[in-house]
Amino acid sequence: MKSEDPERRQAAYSTLQLLDESALPKFQTALYAAKTHHEKRLSQVLGAGRDNLFQELAPQLTQLAEERERVMKLIRTDYKKDSSKVKMLRNEVEDIDRLRERASRLAAKDLSGLESRVAEVAAAIVELGDELERVESHREGEVFEPDDSPAEERQEEALAETYDGEQFLAFRKARQEFLSAAERLEKVYRANEEMAWASASQKQFAHILNTERAILGLRPLQLEERLSAASSGHSQDMKDHGFFAHQSPVEGKKTPGDRARLAKYQGGWSGENIFMGSSSPQSAYNAWFASDGHRFIMFAGASDSGPNELGVGPVGSHWTMMTGRK
């Protein structure tokens, strides 16, 4: 019953039919011992061998999640535009990016071999659990009713009842979420690049911002034409009328909400940033990152909530950025 071979285990289980009542307690003890043996095997599978993805990637994902949570609190702290604090934030983001790059390389490796070995052990644990219930039912004079749930579901339940199995399931979920986030980012990258209405500067700024948001585990923002029209209109008005403010003197365009409605944006706007002084997308990003309130808007939301759309409006050296959600 401690064998790794399923056929040998099944042969051992079948001896139950040949035993008299006096032998059942020893058989039951042997089943418990075999179950414990396979639970220890699980620990060995997850801890042994070179290039063990669980051992390599699990701590990376844990550290990445912890660092993201820690640094997001700093990102959303008002430092009164203290340049030394801004430099500290940039260094923190760069450190997280290095963590993310290492995790990306590891997460891309094939997990199927390890998953197969874990599934084999989990199947043995499930089998032994069934046999223990069969013996218990027999001793109590009851009819054993096997669980007809899908094998994969039962194996996951068995893993969740052990420390090592629980750790593996959490790791597998974290890895899948990490890979899904990367796929979502690439999808938004492609969608933004394919926006025929968007200029090179709009696309470049969106790429810069989404890369930085992804480093911190935030959802990417898709360029939105109407929200960008509202942003571009405000930048043009600031340039033409010689003002620099969120409140516009132009009739019907006083607030960001007015401008979003006038542009027929169908979602709900959530934030607006303005910048003047350079036509460079990177310069606009850097200026907003260094300004606490503007940084809060760029890094609003979470991995699955908050804004999901972006309006970008560069007009010469004037910039307006808006976030929104549909």
Steps between C-alpha positions, in 0.01 A plus 500: 500500500804723528592421141511772234345247258116533495457134395701372796298719735174367355623145548574578864155652552333186360638289785232656721253248359718214623538623858292394796372753753795456735744621233312820415657721770852417376392556140353835601824595676693407186273726294563794733874437481487488120300824485757671722776359279350656186445832676872499579567406138320817400743703707790322331360561151459871569838536666729276298698534182680773312297752301200437723256769387309494828815565700622768259185692413283475812725724714540743208123542466458539875772763518358681196152517655639623832720764335218623281275546801773681692600732216143581399456656843804718427376585151176626654671706771507880474865604522429865413705457179819430700754414226690259726179305563421494129847354433438241770171403332669461162761271655229295670313456171821397323566239769152356457546493124810284546299264721224488239747423221646208697152371575406533131793287390416229752123510445556436129653160579293184450320394819335189355766256622473615859120513478497142374714375790284687752185355340640147532559549872160664546333206326665261747384710795143501363509122448617439855233731637238298313640171629497630857135595460428159346654321800316725745169434324567127501580497873182694576286278279420779256509505122794697365393768251796628297529870419423548130637856480749569216846358574674837460261664745556226756876521460494875562292444814752241619789738434324780686490282812881483518740785568718433195200446276340823617825684426516349153140593417563858615817512289323365192222757538750784547697388193185487288392845618848632419489350149144624444604853598787484250262381226254778586779758476613371159140506378462866602840585348380357167159664520651842569749464215214414264301816583495669158382831648783522757825687434846360566528718812170373639602139441845554648366661817245219543780244463719677757219529754373145453850358540543686828154395622576137413821511703287584804232242419232743379270434206598658166298787354366489147507816292150639450424731208230718660694542825807590295293753306399665829867503606624640169230765503608621842867509396406702191291740710785552748736575212257729315368691801820520702390330821624193689234354730248219538219755493455647154371849418356363175121488509362149549841358586550617857568162664653170386152351527362769268773429248448123515126539444553748216732248332223238541707272722268218607682399818570676827810717514705465819809720478678767298865607477639801313857583403675774302859530389592218262359299211672186631273223638777395739535857630127519565511169687805604703342831600179332614690229687686771693176674599313313773140567396574428135684180595198385701285531187748311279517216752136484601317170526616144551555187292125454450335832590523873445545673164534291185511771232741779419466828319818670380503844339836648398490833314850632449651532847158485672374168634179379657445147622168360621406166655158341480307180532239320293 
